[in-house]
Amino acid sequence: MAEIALEKVLTISARDYCEMYGKSLDQYIAVGIHVQHYLHEIFAQNTPEGTEVVVDFAASKYSMDGTALIPKDKLKKARENTGYGLSDSSPKAEDTSQG
């Protein structure tokens, strides 16, 4: 796991993030994150290696959820350092995002 800066944990959608920064969803692999904790710092520490940003962040009293966007060019590093088993056959980011 890696730690992402809290300012990179966003409530906007993956589509909105890409549009805002002139990127395409097909440049990313999307990985869901779920943490049963109420501290944002714990959530940030549980992001996959290579994560550029977490989108669709939501929090409740007892848990937090979001979608890590990992650039495909960082995928090799993510494969080596996480237990997510990411592969080239993972769903495309646009298939996992609900508009």
C-alpha positions in Angstrom: 0.0 0.0 0.0 1.0 3.6 -0.5 -0.1 6.8 1.1 -1.8 9.5 -0.9 -2.0 13.1 0.0 -5.5 14.0 1.4 -5.8 16.8 -1.2 -5.8 14.0 -3.9 -8.9 12.3 -2.4 -11.8 13.9 -4.3 -15.5 13.6 -4.3 -15.8 14.2 -8.0 -16.3 11.4 -10.6 -13.5 9.8 -12.6 -15.0 11.3 -15.7 -15.1 14.8 -14.2 -11.5 14.5 -13.1 -10.3 13.4 -16.5 -12.3 16.2 -18.2 -10.9 18.8 -15.8 -7.2 17.8 -16.5 -7.6 16.9 -20.2 -7.0 13.2 -19.7 -8.9 10.1 -20.9 -10.4 7.4 -18.8 -8.7 4.8 -20.9 -5.3 6.0 -19.5 -6.2 4.5 -16.1 -7.0 1.3 -14.3 -9.6 1.9 -11.6 -9.4 0.0 -8.2 -12.1 0.3 -5.5 -11.0 1.1 -2.0 -13.1 0.3 1.1 -11.8 1.1 4.6 -13.8 0.4 7.8 -12.5 3.3 9.7 -13.4 6.9 10.3 -10.0 8.6 10.0 -9.1 10.0 6.6 -5.4 9.3 7.3 -6.1 5.6 7.5 -7.9 5.7 4.2 -5.0 7.6 2.6 -2.6 4.9 3.8 -4.6 2.2 2.2 -4.4 3.4 -1.4 -2.8 1.1 -4.0 0.8 1.9 -5.1 0.9 4.2 -8.2 -2.4 5.9 -7.4 -2.6 9.3 -9.0 -5.9 10.3 -7.4 -8.9 8.9 -5.6 -12.3 9.9 -7.0 -15.9 9.2 -6.0 -14.9 9.4 -2.3 -17.7 8.9 0.2 -17.6 8.6 4.0 -20.0 7.4 6.6 -19.8 7.2 10.3 -17.8 3.9 10.2 -16.3 3.5 6.7 -14.9 5.2 3.6 -15.0 4.3 0.0 -13.4 5.6 -3.2 -11.9 4.7 -6.6 -8.2 4.8 -7.0 -7.1 5.9 -10.5 -3.8 4.3 -11.4 -2.2 5.4 -14.7 -1.5 2.4 -16.9 2.1 3.5 -17.2 2.5 3.0 -13.5 0.7 -0.4 -13.6 3.9 -2.4 -13.5 4.9 -0.8 -10.2 1.5 -1.3 -8.8 1.5 -5.0 -9.7 4.8 -5.5 -8.0 3.9 -3.7 -4.7 0.2 -4.5 -4.1 -1.9 -7.5 -3.4 -4.6 -6.4 -5.9 -3.5 -8.8 -8.7 -4.0 -6.1 -11.3 -3.7 -7.4 -14.8 -4.1 -6.1 -18.4 -7.5 -7.8 -18.4 -8.8 -5.6 -15.5 -12.0 -3.7 -16.4 -11.5 -0.4 -18.1 -12.0 2.7 -15.9 -15.1 3.8 -17.9 -16.7 0.4 -17.2 -16.4 0.8 -13.4 -17.6 4.4 -13.1 -21.2 5.3 -12.6 -22.0 8.6 -14.2 
